[in-house]
Amino acid sequence: MSRRASGSEEATVDELLDQLDALEETVDTPSEQREVRRARRLADRLSTTGVLGRVITEFTRKDKAEAFVGSVVVGIPLLVEDGVLEIGAFLASRPAFLLATLALAGALVVGILYVADFREVRVTDPYFGVVPRRPVWVLGIAFATAAATMTLWGRVTWADPWVDLCSVSVVATAMAVGGSIGDLLPEEG
């Protein structure tokens, strides 16, 4: 398991875990080895729960709320822009571009959550053993928020579902970026 040092506290956790690994190799009796392994498990658990290091492993209701707020903050300005509807009509006539837009949304969310290194985020309990929960939820929240607000405000009427879906996808892409940033903003306290 790899760990990244993002600050002096995180580096201290890494050093502790490395020292415990080295100690485990040098102790002689089985009881000493068990004690070292137990201490290592405890240190590893503390580092992933945020007690010793700020590592994000779960996606809670609070995270979902933060993703929603981030989506709204970024998306509201787009909801009043007619350009979104023009882009939606453009994408509706070019399905390959719509797929590229959706892929871009996914790539941006994954990039912000896992690559940009705002905070260390670990994938835990993925769907089907492979698909990380956090980006699925951030993208889903952004799309649902875009569809609901655009419908509520009359930006889409669903008279032409394909064009409206493409327009919603444009706003959802921006909202997903806001949602992923909102989810990762550090909490106080």
N, C-alpha and C positions, 0 to 999 in steps of 0.2 A: 504494500500500500504506500503510495507516495504522498508526501506532505509538502506543502509550500510554506516557506517562511514569509509572512507578510508584515511582521513587526517583531519587536524584541520579545514580547510575550509568546508569540507563536514559535519563534526560534527556540525559546526555552523549552517548550513542550517537545519540539523535535529532538533537542539535545537530551532531554530526559528519556524519551523513548529509545533513542540510540544507545544511551548508557544502560538502560534496562536490558536491551538486546545483548549487549556485550557482557553484562553481568550474568545473564542466563547461561551463556556459554562457559563461564568460569566457575560457577558454583558446583559443588561436588555431590551433595546428597539430594535424593529425590524430593525431600521436604523443602529444601532451599530452592530447588528449581520450581516447585509449585508456588512458593511464595513470590518468586520473581515474576513468574507468569501472571499471577494474580495482580501484582502491582502494575505490570505492564497493561493488562486489560483495563484496570481502573484508570490509569493515565490516558490510555487511548480513548476510553469512554468520556472522560472529562474533557479531552481536547475536542471531541466532536459535538459535545452538548453546549459548548460555548462557555463553560466555566473557566477553562484555561485558555481557550482560543475561540475566535469568533468564526465558527464554521456552521453553515446552514445545511441541515440534513432533512428537515421536514417541510411540508407545505401545509400550513394550518389555515383555519378560517381567517385569522388575522392577515396572513399572506394573501389570501384571496381578496380580502377587502382592500389591501394596499394595491393589488393589481387592478382592481376595479377603479379605485381613485386615480391611479396613474393613467388608466385608459381614458377616463372622463376628462382629466386635466389636459391631456394632449389632444383628445378627439373633439372637444367642444368647438374649437375654432374651425375645424374642418366641416362641421355639420352645417354651418351657415354659408359655406362657399359653394357656388354653382360649379366651380371647376371640378369638384368631386364627381358630379353627375356627368360631366363631359368625359372625364377619365373612365368612368364606369361604362359609358356607351362605347368608348374606344376599345376597352378591354372585351366587351361583349362581342365585338366583331372580330376579335383576335384571341381565341381561347388559349393559344400558346403563351401569349403575353399575360393572360390571367394566371395561368399556372406558374409562370416566372414570378409574378407578383406574390402569389401565395408562398412560393419557395423562398422568396426574399424575406417575407414576414417571418417564416420559420427560422431562417438563417440569422436574422437580426435578433430574434428572441434568444436563440441558443447562444449566439455570440455575446450578447449582453449578460446572460445568466452565467455562462460557463467559461467564456474565453476572455472577456474584457477585464476580469480580475478586480471588479469593484469589491467583491467579497468572495470568500471561498464557498462554493456551493457544491455539495456532494450529492450524487444520485443515489437515492435509497428507495427500495421497493418499487422498481419501475413496472409499468404495465406490461404484461406478457413477458416479463423478464428482460425487456430491452428498452422500451419507450419511457423516458423520464417523465414523471408526473408534472413537475413544475412547468415546463414549456407547454405541455398539453393544456393545462389549466389556464395559463396566461393567454394563450391563443384563443381558447374557448371563451374566456371571460371577455376578451377584446371583441371577438366576433359577435357574441350575444349582446354586448353593450352597444356596439355599432348598429346592429339590426334593430334593437329595441328603440334606441334614441332616434334613429333615422325614420322609423315608422311612426313613432310618437309625434315627431315634429313635422311629419308630412313630406320628408325629403324623398322617401320611397313609398309608393302606394301598392306595390306588388301587382299592378296591372300587367306589367311586363316583367315577370319574375327573374328572367335571366339577366336583363340589364340592371335591375334593382340589386340582385345578388352581386353583380360585379361592382356596383357602386358601394355597397356595404363592405365589400372586400378591400376597397381602397381605404376607407375610413378605419376598418379593422386592422389594417397593416400599421397605420400610424398609432392606433390605440394599443396595439401589442407592444410597440416600442415603449410607450409610456407606461404600460402595465408592468413590463419587466423591470424598468427602472424604479417604478414605485414599489415593487416588491422587494427590491434589494436595498433601498435606502436604509441606512443604519438607524436602529431605534435608539432612543435616549434611555439611559438608566441601565 
